Amino acid sequence: MKFDYIARYEVFIIVGFLITAGTLIKILGNYDISSDWFWFLAGVGLVVEGSISLVRQKKFDRKYKIIEREN
């Protein structure tokens, strides 16, 4: 799957760094950043995190072939 090469933890770290740096710049009063940009970056971070988790879960399920029991 080509998505593995694009969505790795590096993207998640970069998004987190951008959120942290942007918030710090706004707190220090150097630049007034719209809160819409903060929430946009937070949303991108959540999408990346969810995608990484989904890909890893699918790999795990294929490797160990999880079988559910009926009660």
C-alpha positions as CSV (number, residue, x, y, z in Angstrom):
1,M,0.0,0.0,0.0
2,K,1.5,3.3,-1.1
3,F,-0.2,5.1,1.8
4,D,2.4,3.5,4.2
5,Y,5.1,5.6,2.7
6,I,3.2,8.9,2.9
7,A,1.4,8.7,6.3
8,R,4.1,7.9,8.8
9,Y,4.8,9.4,12.1
10,E,6.9,12.1,10.6
11,V,3.8,13.8,9.2
12,F,2.1,13.6,12.6
13,I,5.2,15.1,14.3
14,I,5.4,17.9,11.8
15,V,1.7,18.8,12.3
16,G,2.2,18.8,16.1
17,F,5.2,21.0,15.7
18,L,3.2,23.5,13.6
19,I,0.4,23.6,16.1
20,T,2.8,24.1,19.0
21,A,4.9,26.8,17.2
22,G,1.7,28.6,16.0
23,T,0.2,28.7,19.5
24,L,3.5,29.9,21.0
25,I,3.8,32.7,18.4
26,K,0.2,33.8,19.2
27,I,0.7,33.6,22.9
28,L,3.9,35.8,22.7
29,G,1.9,38.3,20.7
30,N,4.3,38.3,17.7
31,Y,1.6,37.4,15.2
32,D,-2.2,37.1,15.4
33,I,-3.1,33.7,13.9
34,S,-6.7,32.9,13.3
35,S,-8.1,30.0,15.4
36,D,-9.4,28.5,12.2
37,W,-5.9,27.6,11.2
38,F,-5.3,26.0,14.6
39,W,-8.3,23.8,14.2
40,F,-7.4,23.0,10.6
41,L,-4.0,21.7,11.7
42,A,-5.6,19.8,14.6
43,G,-8.0,18.1,12.1
44,V,-5.1,17.2,9.8
45,G,-3.3,15.7,12.8
46,L,-6.3,13.6,13.7
47,V,-6.7,12.4,10.2
48,V,-3.1,11.4,10.0
49,E,-3.2,9.7,13.4
50,G,-6.3,7.8,12.5
51,S,-4.9,6.7,9.1
52,I,-1.7,5.4,10.7
53,S,-3.8,3.5,13.3
54,L,-6.1,2.0,10.6
55,V,-3.2,0.9,8.4
56,R,-1.4,-0.7,11.4
57,Q,-4.6,-2.4,12.6
58,K,-5.2,-3.9,9.1
59,K,-1.6,-5.2,9.0
60,F,-2.1,-6.8,12.4
61,D,-5.4,-8.4,11.5
62,R,-4.0,-9.9,8.3
63,K,-0.9,-11.2,10.1
64,Y,-2.7,-12.8,13.0
65,K,-6.1,-13.5,11.4
66,I,-8.4,-12.4,14.2
67,I,-11.4,-14.7,14.5
68,E,-14.5,-13.6,16.6
69,R,-16.4,-16.2,18.6
70,E,-20.2,-16.3,18.7
71,N,-21.8,-16.4,22.2
